[in-house]
Each structure stands twice: as C-alpha cells, then as structure tokens.
C-alpha cells in the first residue's frame, strides 16, 4: 500500500521541552521535520513534497509509521490534524515509483 499523509499541529506545544521562536509559532516546519524524520528512519520507501509525505509498505508497518510520525508532530501542539489517503493494492510493490514512471511515459508520447 501507499499512504500519502500530512500532519499539522496547532495550539501551544503539549511537550514542555519543545520551544518555538516567536517567529516560528505560525509555522509547522519543525513539527513536519520531526514527523518526516520518523518516516525516513523507518527504512520504508518514501518521499516528501511540499504538502504530503508518501510511504509504501504493508498495512501494519505503514500505519505504525504514520502513528509514530503523528505522535511526534503532536509534541508541537495541543492537537494534530491528520490527512491520510491510501492506495491499497495487495500483491504490488514498488508502486511509489512505478505509478510516476507510467505517468511520465504517457506524457512522453
């Protein structure tokens, strides 16, 4: 499966060890970086764009990473918004790149 997800904390940090500069309080880049670090350390195929992080693997491993990334982002706010979209296609792997390859090939016609 491939999951595209986005996390965005809001409110004051729930973790007292998280301190944000006054100029950074309207931005979520520190929380997003912390969440993306969890994804990258998972070892699963992934990519991050300006709006979403995609991760590929089986249901349990992908959802575990999403949960841990959401928990990490949650340290930066009193609540977290999670947007998640999944492409569940049993028996297929390598689709995080395969889908894009097919689109690029179609554009080259």
C-alpha positions in Angstrom: 0.0 0.0 0.0 1.0 3.6 -0.5 -0.2 6.2 2.0 0.1 9.9 1.5 -0.3 11.8 4.7 0.0 15.3 6.2 0.2 16.3 9.8 -0.2 19.8 11.2 -0.2 20.6 14.9 -2.0 23.6 16.4 -2.1 25.3 19.7 0.7 25.5 22.3 3.2 22.7 22.4 2.0 19.8 24.6 5.6 18.8 25.2 7.3 21.3 27.6 10.7 20.5 26.1 9.5 21.9 22.7 10.2 25.7 22.4 9.5 27.6 19.3 10.9 31.1 18.5 8.2 33.7 18.3 8.7 34.0 14.6 8.2 30.2 14.1 4.9 29.9 16.0 2.8 30.3 12.9 4.8 27.7 11.0 4.7 23.9 11.4 8.1 23.2 9.7 9.8 22.0 12.9 6.9 19.6 13.6 6.8 18.4 10.0 10.6 17.8 10.1 10.2 15.7 13.2 7.5 13.6 11.6 9.5 13.2 8.4 12.5 12.1 10.4 10.4 9.2 11.8 9.3 8.2 8.3 12.8 8.3 6.9 14.2 6.3 9.8 11.6 3.6 9.2 13.6 2.4 6.1 10.4 2.1 4.1 10.3 3.7 0.6 9.1 7.3 1.0 9.1 10.8 -0.5 8.1 14.2 0.8 6.7 17.1 -1.1 5.6 20.5 0.0 2.1 19.1 1.0 2.4 15.4 1.8 4.7 12.6 2.7 4.2 9.3 0.9 5.3 5.9 2.3 5.0 2.4 0.9 4.8 -0.9 2.7 2.3 -3.3 4.2 -0.7 -2.1 6.2 0.8 -2.7 9.7 4.2 -1.2 9.1 2.9 1.9 7.2 0.2 2.6 9.8 2.7 2.2 12.6 5.0 4.8 11.0 2.1 7.2 10.4 1.0 6.8 14.0 4.5 7.4 15.3 5.0 10.4 13.0 1.7 11.9 14.1 2.6 11.4 17.8 5.9 13.1 17.2 4.2 16.1 15.5 1.8 16.2 18.4 4.6 17.3 20.7 4.5 20.6 18.9 0.8 21.4 19.6 -2.2 20.7 21.8 -3.9 19.0 18.8 -3.0 17.5 15.5 -4.7 17.4 12.2 -4.0 14.3 10.1 -5.0 14.0 6.5 -4.4 10.5 5.0 -5.1 8.9 1.6 -4.3 5.3 0.9 -3.9 3.2 -2.3 -4.4 -0.4 -1.1 -3.3 -2.8 -3.8 -2.3 -6.2 -2.5 0.5 -8.0 -4.3 2.1 -4.9 -5.7 5.3 -3.3 -4.5 7.5 -0.6 -6.0 4.4 1.5 -6.9 5.7 4.6 -5.2 7.9 5.0 -8.2 6.0 2.8 -10.7 2.9 5.0 -10.8 5.0 8.0 -11.6 7.0 6.2 -14.2 3.8 5.2 -16.0 2.6 8.8 -16.0 5.9 10.1 -17.2 5.9 7.5 -20.0 2.4 8.6 -21.0 3.5 12.2 -21.1 6.3 11.4 -23.4 4.0 10.0 -26.1 
